[in-house]
């Protein structure tokens, strides 16, 4: 018999003895567990009936709660706040690589004027 076979046999014996050793729960404990499960199930089914982003009826009614419900609730407001802060930070502390990419556009060194990009009367007549 190898070491692996013996350890598997010992493990099997240990699991069988552990399965036999457990006492049965009392009826009062099972009743309390089932009552708690029913309460949680009722609470979750009431929450799932509400649309996403809405607030519970006990806290609704204010203009802020209606506004939050309209944009998607607190998770959406957190995302909007994060995007706003990131935009302000990028605008204030401009990355150095952005100057190289948009330097020609911002400095006025473009080859075309806005009037060159819009069609004029002559080009419309020549086209057709």
C-alpha positions in Angstrom: 0.0 0.0 0.0 1.4 3.4 -1.0 1.3 6.6 1.0 -1.3 8.1 -1.3 -3.7 5.1 -0.9 -3.3 5.2 2.9 -4.0 8.9 3.1 -7.1 8.6 1.0 -8.4 5.8 3.2 -7.7 7.8 6.3 -9.5 10.8 4.8 -12.5 8.7 3.9 -12.7 7.3 7.4 -12.4 10.7 8.9 -15.2 12.1 6.8 -17.5 9.1 7.6 -16.9 9.6 11.3 -17.6 13.3 11.0 -20.8 12.7 9.2 -22.0 10.3 11.9 -21.0 12.5 14.8 -23.3 15.5 14.2 -26.3 15.9 16.4 -29.7 16.6 14.9 -31.0 20.2 15.2 -34.0 20.8 17.4 -37.4 21.6 16.0 -37.3 25.0 17.6 -34.0 25.9 15.9 -35.4 24.7 12.5 -38.6 26.8 13.1 -36.5 29.9 13.8 -34.3 29.4 10.7 -37.4 29.0 8.5 -39.0 32.1 10.0 -35.9 34.1 9.3 -35.7 32.7 5.8 -39.3 33.7 5.1 -38.7 37.2 6.4 -35.6 37.6 4.2 -37.5 36.2 1.2 -40.4 38.7 1.7 -37.9 41.6 2.0 -36.1 40.6 -1.2 -39.3 40.2 -3.2 -40.5 43.6 -2.1 -37.1 45.1 -3.2 -37.2 43.4 -6.5 -40.6 44.8 -7.2 -39.1 48.3 -7.2 -37.5 49.7 -10.4 -33.8 50.0 -10.5 -32.5 53.3 -8.9 -35.7 54.0 -7.0 -35.8 54.6 -3.3 -38.0 52.7 -0.8 -41.4 54.3 -0.2 -40.6 55.2 3.3 -37.9 57.6 2.2 -39.5 58.8 -1.1 -41.3 62.0 -1.6 -38.6 64.6 -1.6 -37.3 66.3 -4.7 -33.8 64.9 -4.2 -35.1 61.3 -4.1 -37.1 61.9 -7.3 -34.1 63.4 -9.0 -31.9 60.4 -7.9 -34.5 58.0 -9.2 -34.6 59.8 -12.5 -30.8 59.5 -13.2 -30.5 55.9 -11.8 -30.0 56.2 -8.1 -26.8 56.6 -6.0 -24.6 54.4 -8.2 -25.3 56.6 -11.2 -24.6 59.8 -9.2 -21.3 58.4 -8.0 -20.3 57.7 -11.6 -21.3 61.2 -12.7 -19.4 62.7 -9.8 -16.3 60.6 -10.6 -16.4 61.7 -14.3 -16.8 65.3 -13.3 -13.8 65.3 -10.9 -11.7 63.5 -13.6 -12.7 66.0 -16.2 -11.8 69.0 -13.9 -8.5 67.4 -13.0 -7.5 66.6 -16.6 -8.5 70.2 -17.6 -6.5 71.7 -14.8 -3.4 69.5 -14.9 -3.0 69.0 -18.6 -0.8 66.0 -19.4 2.4 66.8 -21.3 1.6 64.4 -24.1 -1.7 66.2 -24.9 0.3 69.3 -25.9 2.2 67.4 -28.6 -1.0 65.8 -30.0 -3.2 68.9 -30.1 -0.5 71.5 -30.3 -1.1 72.3 -34.0 -4.8 72.5 -33.5 -4.7 74.8 -30.5 -1.9 77.1 -31.8 -3.8 78.2 -35.0 -1.3 76.6 -37.4 -3.9 74.7 -39.3 -3.8 74.7 -43.1 -7.5 75.2 -43.5 -9.9 77.9 -42.4 -13.5 77.2 -41.4 -14.6 78.8 -44.7 -12.5 76.3 -46.7 -14.4 73.4 -45.2 -17.9 74.7 -46.0 -19.2 74.4 -49.5 -19.7 77.6 -51.4 -22.0 78.4 -54.3 -19.4 77.7 -57.0 -18.6 74.3 -55.8 -22.3 73.4 -55.6 -22.9 74.5 -59.2 -19.8 72.7 -60.4 -20.8 69.4 -58.8 -24.0 69.1 -60.5 
